[in-house]
């Protein structure tokens, strides 16, 4: 599928943001960099060590340098390609939802779009 087709299928707006991400599963932890984030998922650089497979569940911590915000969630690997690893958020705590919503609101600048996207979420 081309990148244009993927963009057309995407139901959630993505925000490009600089942040560190910690990916964890069992006793393993890897640090990587955030490409972008949406209300439904996260795209990160593939970590230099460790192997990740589609369908695997992980804990993610997104650490924002500006303001010290932290988003923690449970996510599943949805896709792996040259752009990185795409995770679909399955579970997220209320405090992280508040941080994520605020981040999206500030960057999208469209309250109606935000409301439509929040309505479409499966984890709310």
C-alpha positions in Angstrom: 0.0 0.0 0.0 1.4 3.4 -0.9 1.9 6.1 1.7 -0.9 8.2 0.0 -3.3 5.2 0.4 -2.3 4.8 4.0 -3.0 8.5 4.6 -6.4 8.3 3.1 -7.3 5.2 5.3 -6.1 6.9 8.5 -9.0 8.1 10.6 -6.9 9.9 13.2 -4.8 13.0 12.7 -1.1 12.6 13.5 1.1 15.2 15.2 4.9 15.2 14.6 6.6 15.7 17.9 10.1 15.3 19.4 10.0 13.0 22.4 11.8 10.0 23.8 9.8 6.7 24.0 10.5 3.7 26.2 9.2 0.4 24.9 8.9 -2.3 27.5 7.8 -6.0 27.5 8.5 -8.3 30.4 12.0 -7.5 31.6 13.1 -5.9 28.4 13.2 -2.1 27.8 14.3 -0.1 24.8 14.7 3.6 24.2 13.8 5.1 20.9 12.5 8.3 19.3 8.9 9.4 18.6 8.0 10.1 14.9 4.4 11.1 15.4 1.4 10.4 17.7 -2.3 10.3 17.3 -5.2 9.6 19.6 -5.1 6.0 18.3 -1.4 5.2 17.9 2.3 6.0 18.0 5.0 5.7 15.3 8.6 5.4 16.6 12.0 4.6 15.3 12.9 0.9 15.4 15.1 0.4 18.5 18.7 -0.5 17.8 18.5 -3.6 20.0 15.8 -6.2 20.4 13.2 -7.6 18.1 9.6 -6.6 17.7 6.9 -8.5 15.8 3.5 -7.5 14.6 0.8 -8.4 17.1 3.1 -8.2 20.1 1.9 -6.2 23.1 4.1 -3.6 24.8 4.0 -0.9 27.4 5.0 2.6 26.1 6.2 5.7 27.9 6.3 8.9 25.9 8.5 11.5 27.6 8.1 15.0 26.3 10.9 17.4 27.0 8.7 20.5 26.8 6.7 20.6 30.0 7.7 17.2 31.3 4.5 15.5 30.2 4.3 11.8 30.3 2.0 9.5 28.4 1.9 5.8 29.3 -0.2 3.2 27.5 -0.5 -0.4 26.5 -0.1 -0.9 22.7 0.2 -3.6 20.1 2.6 -3.5 17.1 0.4 -2.8 14.1 3.1 -2.5 11.4 6.8 -2.4 10.9 8.4 -0.7 7.9 11.2 1.6 6.9 9.5 4.5 8.6 9.6 2.7 12.0 7.2 0.7 14.2 3.6 1.6 14.4 1.7 0.9 17.6 -2.0 0.9 18.1 -3.0 2.1 21.6 -5.2 -0.5 23.4 -5.3 0.9 26.9 -4.4 4.3 28.4 -4.8 5.8 31.8 -6.9 8.9 32.4 -4.0 11.2 33.2 -2.2 10.1 29.9 -5.5 10.7 28.0 -5.6 14.3 29.3 -1.9 14.9 28.3 -2.5 13.3 24.8 -5.8 15.2 24.3 -4.1 18.5 25.2 -1.2 17.8 22.9 -3.5 17.1 20.0 -5.8 20.1 20.7 -2.8 22.4 20.7 -1.4 21.0 17.5 -4.6 20.5 15.5 -6.3 23.7 16.3 -9.7 22.3 15.3 -12.0 21.4 18.2 -14.6 19.8 15.9 -12.0 17.5 14.4 -10.8 16.5 17.9 -14.4 15.7 19.0 -14.9 13.5 15.9 -11.7 11.6 16.6 -12.5 11.1 20.3 -15.9 9.7 19.3 -14.2 7.2 17.0 -11.9 5.8 19.6 -12.2 2.2 20.8 -10.3 2.5 24.1 -12.3 5.3 25.7 
